[in-house]
């Protein structure tokens, strides 16, 4: 086994650096094509000049290999495809799926005030707000437990995404979801590879943000089975004051051929976020005039904006079992079984718009006793 190290600059927040170490099974492979490059190389194109589903990376022409966004020649509605090579080479490692989609036509973005991927962002697709368009992962629609809105940092960080396809139309009968009329963000899981390889990435950037990420490709083993595993850790002080962010993610995918025309795919991801942020995020103009435009929270225990009174823990997991069978030329059968878990535990002060130093007077449960200096707040559990 040979090890080859490449150092290159990356952007994370405003400025960052990254060190990537790639390894391959043979010395010849390591000398000519490290695993990072192998992931970014165009897959051989079939006769249609484009691969479909999770294999969509680039089309067959050199121009399309270099283009940040491509489109299928078989599509029946406006479509944009963002490949893994663009995600890997051109975006910060902490980016969320809304910010990946931002390169495509008709998509705009707002939020994410704490830094790229360090707080939740919202996307608009053709003017439709979140909740008015669909988001899927490997064909499975997902959203909040209350409505079809989405938390961009909750389930699928960028290390779990191979390709993102934006459909700028309502789709057809095969498009599943609660709000397909506005269009669809189709996220596809990391693809397995024929060859053994891996990747280790470490990044450091603005706001004392650092990321550690690893990926392992098993290559082909055991009667043609393939697997890919990934994990990452992110820590940041955040762009706004006292707004720390932490993320842990584990991802695994195993593809098992059942026969020459049938395969089973098992996918699982676990994600945990902890961050300091008021439940009603954002500071007022008056607060910004006093403490600067990057004001978020403070370190005063007598204030409703104290970071210890405003924090959220989110734990999620998502599992898919997918059966695919080629029944006949032009006829494909697909069936999916999936489950997911979402747990939001939030502690927040009632009013984070007041000036620090405000003294609160509250009434105890007996209705008579006045408590001076108490800060009202609440806990929230969403599952």
N, C-alpha and C positions, 0 to 999 in steps of 0.2 A: 504494500500500500504506500502510496506517495501522497504527500501533503503539499499543497500549493497555497500561498497566501497572497491576497490582493488587497492593497490599501487604496481607497478612493474616497472622495468627498461626497457627502450627502447633505441634503437640506432637511433639517428637523426644526419646525417652528420657523425661525429666521435663518439660523446658520447651524451647521452640525457637521460631524465627521462620522464615518463608519469604517469599520474594519471587517472584511468578509473573509472567511476561511472556508475553502471548498475542498472536498476530497472525493476521489473516485476509486473504484475497485482495482484498477490496474494502473501501472506507472504510465503507460502510453496514453491512456485516457486522461490522466491527470495533467500530462504535459500539454495536450492539445486542446482539451475542452473540460475545464472545471465544472462542477455541478451547477454553479450559479448560471454559467453561460448555457449549459445544457437545458436549463429550465426556460431560458429566454429564447432559444433557437426555435425557428418555425417548425412545426410538425409537418411531415409530408402530407400534401393535400390530395384528397381523392379526386375523382374525375369531375366532380362538381366545382372544383377549385376552392372549396371551403369546407371545413369540418363543422359539424353541427353539435348542438348540446354543449356539454362541459368540455368538449375537445376544441371548441372555437378558440383559436389563439390569433392566427393571422391568415390571410389569404395567400395564394401561391405566388403572387408577384413580389418583386423586390420592393416596389413602392409601398405595397400594403404591409410588408414586414416592418418598414420603418415608420409607417403612419401611426400616430397615437390612437386613432379611432378608425375602425373599419366597419363594413356592413356586409351582410350576406346577400348574394345574388338571388337567393331563393326566398327572400322575405316578402311578405304580402303587405307590410306596413312599414312606415319609417322606423329605422333601427340603427343603433350605434353599438359597436362592440369594443370594449376596453380590455386589452390583453394583460396577462401577467407581466410581460416585459415592461409595459408602461408603468404598471403599479410598482414594480421593483426598481426601475431605473429613474423615474421622473417624479415620484411623490414621496413625501416624508413617510417613514416607516410607521408612524402612529396614525396615519390617515384612516378615516372611517368610510363606509360605503357611499354615503352622501357626497363626500368630497372626491371620491374616485369618479363618481358619475358627473361631476362638475365639468369635466372636459367635453362632455357630449352636448350636442345641440339641444336647445329648449330646456336645459336644466340650470336652475339658479340655486343659491345656497345662502343661508343666514344662520346666525347662532354660532356656537363653537367659540365663544368669547374667551375661553380660558386657554386657547391654543389648539392647533390642529389635532383633532382626535382626542383632546384632553377634556372636552365637555361635549354635551350633545349638540349636534347641528340638525337643521331641518332643510329639506330640499323642496323645491317647487318644480313640477314637470308640466310644461306648457301652461303655466299659470295655475295648475291644480295644486292645492296645499296637501301636506301630509295627511293621510286619511282619505284622500280623494284619488289616490293611485295605489297600485299593488306592489308589494315586494315579496319575492320568493327566494328560497335557497334550495338549489337542486330541484326546482319544480314544486316545492312545498311553500305555500303562502304562510306568512307569520305576521304578527303584530302585537300590540299591547293587549293585555287581558281585558281592558275596558272597551276598546274600539279599534278600528283598523289603522291606528297611528303606530309610529315606530320609534324606538330608542336606538340611535345610531351607534352608540358605543357598547350596547348591551350583549348581543349574541355573537356577532361575527366580525372581529377585527380583521385587518388586512391580511394577516398571515393565513387566514382560512379561505381566502378568495382567490381562485385561479383566473376567472373571467367575470366581467360584469357586462350584461347586455341590457340596454335601455330600449324598450319598445315604446315609441311615441304614438301609439294608437290603442284602441280598446281591445285588440286581439280577437281571437275566435273562441269557439266552444272549448278548446283544449286549455285555455288560460283560466286557471283556478284562482279564486281569491274573492275578497269582499268588495273591492273597489277597482275593478279592472278598467272602468270607463275612462279613467284619467291616464292610463298607460301602466307600464310595469317596469320595475327594476328587477332583473333576473340575475341573482348571484349564483355562481357555480363553484363548488368546492374544489380544493386543490387536486390536481390531476396526479395520478400515479405514473411512474416511468418504468421503462424496460430495464434500465441499468441501475445498479446500486450507486448511491451517492448521498451527499448531504450538504448542509450549509449552516454556518454559525455566523451570526451578525451581532455586532454591538454598536450602538449609536449613542452619541451625546450631543445635546444642543441647547437651545434657548430655554430659559426658565428652569435651569438645572434639571433638564429632562434627559433621562437615560433609558435605553431599551436593550434588552438581551433576548435574542431569538435563535432557536435552533430548528432545523428541519432534517428529517431522515427519509430517504427513499430506499426501500428494501430491494427494489428491482424485482424481476420475475423469480418466483420460487414455488414450490409445492404445486405441481400440476398447472402452472400458469397464473397462480395468484400473485397479486401485487398489493403493496401497502405504502402509505405515506403517513408520517407522524410529525407534528409540529407543536412547539410550545413557545410562549413568550412572556416576558415580564416588563412592565412599563412603570416608571415612577417619575413624577414631575411636581415641582412646586407650583406650577400653573402661572399663567400670564397675569391673572388678577391676584390681589393680595390674600394671603392665607387660604389659598384654594388648592390644596394638594390633591393629587390624583394618583391612584394606583390601579393597575390592571394585571390580572393573571389569566392566561388562556392556555388550554390544552386541546389539541385537535388530532383525530385519528380517522383514517379511511382505509378500508380493506376491500379489494375487488377480487371475487372468487368466481372463476368460470365453472358453470355447472355442466355445460356441454359446448359443442362447437358454436351454437347460436344462442346460448342462454348464459347470463351471468348475474350474480348477486353482489350488491354493493352495501357495505356497512359503514355508516358515518356517525361519528359522535364528537361533540365539542362541549367543553366546560369553560365558563367564563365568570370571573368575579371582579367587580369594580368597587372601589371605595374612594369617595371624594368628599371634600368640604365645599358645600354650596348651599345657599338658601333654597328652600323648596320653590319659592317664587324668585327665580334667578334674575340677577341684574341689579345694578345700583342706580340711584336716582341722579338727575343732573345736579341737584344740590349737593349730594354726597361727593360727586366727582369734582365739583368746584372747590370743595373743602380739602379733599384728600387725593385728588388726581384721577385721571381717567381709568387707571388700572385698579381702582378700589373695588374690592369684593367683600371681604370680611376683615375682622380685626382680632387682636389678642386681649381684649378687655372683657373679663368675665362679667362685668356689670352692664354690658351692652348686649342688645338683641342680635348684633352682628358678630358676636364672639364665635370663632370657628368651632369651638367645642360644642356649641348649641345647634350647629347647622352642618349635618353630615348625612351621607347616604351610603348604604351597603346594598349592592345588587348582585345576586347570584343567579345564574341561568345555566341551563344545559339544553342540548338539542340533539336528538338521535333520529336517524333515518335508516330504514332497510328498503332497498330498491331492487326490484326484479325486472330485468330487461330481456326480451326474447325477440329474435327475428323470425317471424312466422313464415314469411314468404317475401319475394321481392316487392318492396314498397309497403309491406305490412309489418309493423312493429308493435309489440305488446309491452306496456310498462305498468307496473303497479308499485305503490309506495305505502309503507307503514311508518308512521313517525310519532314521536312524542317530544314534548318540550316542557321545561319548568322555568318559572319566572318568580323571583322573590325580591321585592323592593322594601327595604327597611329604612325609613327616613326619620330623622329627628330634626325639627325646624322650629325656630322662634316664630311667633305669630306675625310680628311686624318688623321687617328688616329695613324699612325705609326711614326710620327715625334717626336723629342725630345721636352719635355716641354720647353717653352721659345722661340720657333721659332716664328719670326715675319713675318706675312703674308702681302703681298702687292697685292691688288686687284684693278681692274679698275671698276669705276662706270659705270652706264648704258649709260652715254653720250660718253663713249669711250675715254675720255681724263683725267678725274679726277682720281688720284691715291689715294686709301684709305689705309692708313698704320695701321696695327694692326687688321684689320678685319679678322674674321675667316670664311672661306667659308663652307657652309653646305647645307643640303637639308631636305625637309620634304617628307615623303612617305605615301601615303594612298593606302591600298590594301583591297578591299572588294569583 
